[in-house]
Amino acid sequence: MRAWELRGGFGLDHLELVERPDPEPGPGEVLVRLEAASINYRDYLMVEGRYNPKQALPLIPCSDGAGQVAALGPGAERLAPGLRVGARVMPIFAQGWLGGEPRREAVRTTLGGPLDGTLAELLVARAESVVPAPEHLSAEEAATLPCAAVTAWNALAETGSVRPGDVVLALGTGGVSVFALQLALLLGARVVVTSSSDDKLARARELGAWEGVNYRSVPEWGRRVRELAGGEGVDQVIEVGGGETLPQSLQAVRAGGTISLIGVLAGRPAEVDVASILMRSIRVQGVLVGSKQHFEAMNRAIVQHRLSPVVDRVFPFAEARQAFEHLAAGRHFGKVVVRIGE
Ligand SMILES: NC(=O)c1ccc[n+]([C@@H]2O[C@H](COP(=O)([O-])OP(=O)(O)OC[C@H]3O[C@@H](n4cnc5c(N)ncnc54)[C@H](OP(=O)(O)O)[C@@H]3O)[C@@H](O)[C@H]2O)c1
């Protein structure tokens, strides 16, 4: 099979298109012929050696993909009844996290580091560690779901609890945030979006965003968002910025509201007014992607509402490196995808 490997060191220059022997499914495993992979910011950090500098190489990057079951190992059908050759599936992000709390061992089984990932023609997974792809989605669309969409769903609907009429704030217009916009709308919320680009804010409004604030031209965007939400603040914040944006998110959220800490796009350390959190009973929750159970619950909602992921651009397999560069440049809106195969 052909695969992209990070070998000999970190950095995009160390991504190489290589030939590897076709893997074979062992007992309880399935072989998936991948048709598309999508790129998360995490995958870029992984390639750059900034996510886990101790990651063993070579590594096939990327956690997210979609394809068809090409073969079943012995006993695979008993583990995942109904799974057939030809079934359209997506591997789950943390292969060992089927449900419950994110225990240490379970979340160490993530694709695209430490385990080999989806930027390859074939992948072997445990039979219970893949989920059916929604029928109305193409492989390119389904490949966007396992990390970014499940993270947004977990923040809004599992760890968090958005109710119809709530106001949700999504920071930026990358993969997680555009899913947060779409899924919050699906759950009946009104959504405020921030972005560095007025054009992207216009696109967010076309998708159904209620309001948009440019965080470059309005540095005190937290206060602006609070005013937009009637003076009290928003019910939920999808916080992908981290250290630099958290103080503004605290300005934007209402007393008793929730901030889901998801990403560190704008730095890790934060100077936070702890008193403001406790005096206003704000719930600050960390969110780590989600389990297979979360993924399946989200898929039911996606199928019911025929939600289509926003794919910014699809790159051919041979141009995977350019796909990473495109994401790193931050010009995308939604998800960046790589098509696998011809
Ligand atoms: N906790 C988890 O389980 C989990 C899961 C998935 C992702 N993450 C993390 O979540 C973050 C987003 O991931 P992603 O894959 O969605 O990334 P992405 O698609 O690359 O999104 C990048 C976008 O974020 C926005 N952004 C960048 N800096 C910002 C800032 N200072 N303030 C507000 N928005 C900013 C920009 O939007 P505009 O261009 O509109 O300005 C940029 O285009 C990353 O830190 C990632 O590691 C965590």
The ligand as an SDF file (V2000), in Angstrom:
LIG
                    3D

 48 52  0  0  0  0  0  0  0  0999 V2000
   -9.4550   18.8750   23.0800 N   0  0  0  0  0  0  0  0  0  0  0  0
   -9.6150   18.1280   22.0020 C   0  0  0  0  0  0  0  0  0  0  0  0
   -9.9880   16.9720   22.0700 O   0  0  0  0  0  0  0  0  0  0  0  0
   -9.3740   18.7320   20.6660 C   0  0  0  0  0  0  0  0  0  0  0  0
   -9.9330   18.1590   19.5170 C   0  0  0  0  0  0  0  0  0  0  0  0
   -9.7590   18.8080   18.2910 C   0  0  0  0  0  0  0  0  0  0  0  0
   -9.0160   19.9730   18.2410 C   0  0  0  0  0  0  0  0  0  0  0  0
   -8.4450   20.4580   19.3740 N   0  0  0  0  0  0  0  0  0  0  0  0
   -7.6990   21.7160   19.3580 C   0  0  0  0  0  0  0  0  0  0  0  0
   -8.6180   22.7290   18.9980 O   0  0  0  0  0  0  0  0  0  0  0  0
   -7.9500   23.7220   18.2540 C   0  0  0  0  0  0  0  0  0  0  0  0
   -8.6280   23.8790   16.8980 C   0  0  0  0  0  0  0  0  0  0  0  0
   -8.4160   22.7210   16.1300 O   0  0  0  0  0  0  0  0  0  0  0  0
   -8.9090   22.6450   14.6220 P   0  0  0  0  0  0  0  0  0  0  0  0
   -8.4540   21.3390   14.0940 O   0  0  0  0  0  0  0  0  0  0  0  0
  -10.3250   23.0410   14.5330 O   0  0  0  0  0  0  0  0  0  0  0  0
   -7.9840   23.7960   13.9850 O   0  0  0  0  0  0  0  0  0  0  0  0
   -8.0710   24.5400   12.6140 P   0  0  0  0  0  0  0  0  0  0  0  0
   -9.0700   23.9120   11.7090 O   0  0  0  0  0  0  0  0  0  0  0  0
   -6.6920   24.6740   12.1130 O   0  0  0  0  0  0  0  0  0  0  0  0
   -8.6310   25.9740   13.0520 O   0  0  0  0  0  0  0  0  0  0  0  0
   -7.8450   27.0990   13.0180 C   0  0  0  0  0  0  0  0  0  0  0  0
   -8.7250   28.3460   13.1170 C   0  0  0  0  0  0  0  0  0  0  0  0
   -8.8140   28.7640   14.4670 O   0  0  0  0  0  0  0  0  0  0  0  0
   -8.9490   30.1610   14.5190 C   0  0  0  0  0  0  0  0  0  0  0  0
   -7.9870   30.8040   15.4220 N   0  0  0  0  0  0  0  0  0  0  0  0
   -6.6480   30.7610   15.3680 C   0  0  0  0  0  0  0  0  0  0  0  0
   -6.1430   31.5580   16.3330 N   0  0  0  0  0  0  0  0  0  0  0  0
   -7.1970   32.0960   16.9780 C   0  0  0  0  0  0  0  0  0  0  0  0
   -7.3480   32.9970   18.0270 C   0  0  0  0  0  0  0  0  0  0  0  0
   -6.2880   33.5510   18.6160 N   0  0  0  0  0  0  0  0  0  0  0  0
   -8.5870   33.3330   18.4330 N   0  0  0  0  0  0  0  0  0  0  0  0
   -9.6750   32.7880   17.8520 C   0  0  0  0  0  0  0  0  0  0  0  0
   -9.6030   31.9220   16.8340 N   0  0  0  0  0  0  0  0  0  0  0  0
   -8.3800   31.5910   16.4130 C   0  0  0  0  0  0  0  0  0  0  0  0
   -8.7270   30.6840   13.1160 C   0  0  0  0  0  0  0  0  0  0  0  0
  -10.0250   31.0560   12.6110 O   0  0  0  0  0  0  0  0  0  0  0  0
  -10.1960   32.3680   11.7000 P   0  0  0  0  0  0  0  0  0  0  0  0
   -9.3930   32.0730   10.4680 O   0  0  0  0  0  0  0  0  0  0  0  0
  -11.6480   32.4370   11.4720 O   0  0  0  0  0  0  0  0  0  0  0  0
   -9.6580   33.5390   12.4680 O   0  0  0  0  0  0  0  0  0  0  0  0
   -8.1320   29.5020   12.3840 C   0  0  0  0  0  0  0  0  0  0  0  0
   -8.4880   29.4630   11.0280 O   0  0  0  0  0  0  0  0  0  0  0  0
   -6.4820   23.2730   18.1850 C   0  0  0  0  0  0  0  0  0  0  0  0
   -5.7560   23.8500   19.2650 O   0  0  0  0  0  0  0  0  0  0  0  0
   -6.5710   21.7850   18.3710 C   0  0  0  0  0  0  0  0  0  0  0  0
   -5.3750   21.2300   18.8620 O   0  0  0  0  0  0  0  0  0  0  0  0
   -8.6040   19.8570   20.5600 C   0  0  0  0  0  0  0  0  0  0  0  0
  1  2  1  0
  2  3  2  0
  2  4  1  0
  4  5  1  0
  4 48  2  0
  5  6  2  0
  6  7  1  0
  7  8  2  0
  8  9  1  0
  8 48  1  0
  9 10  1  0
  9 46  1  0
 10 11  1  0
 11 12  1  0
 11 44  1  0
 12 13  1  0
 13 14  1  0
 14 15  2  0
 14 16  1  0
 14 17  1  0
 17 18  1  0
 18 19  2  0
 18 20  1  0
 18 21  1  0
 21 22  1  0
 22 23  1  0
 23 24  1  0
 23 42  1  0
 24 25  1  0
 25 26  1  0
 25 36  1  0
 26 27  1  0
 26 35  1  0
 27 28  2  0
 28 29  1  0
 29 30  1  0
 29 35  2  0
 30 31  1  0
 30 32  2  0
 32 33  1  0
 33 34  2  0
 34 35  1  0
 36 37  1  0
 36 42  1  0
 37 38  1  0
 38 39  2  0
 38 40  1  0
 38 41  1  0
 42 43  1  0
 44 45  1  0
 44 46  1  0
 46 47  1  0
M  CHG  2   8   1  16  -1
M  END
$$$$
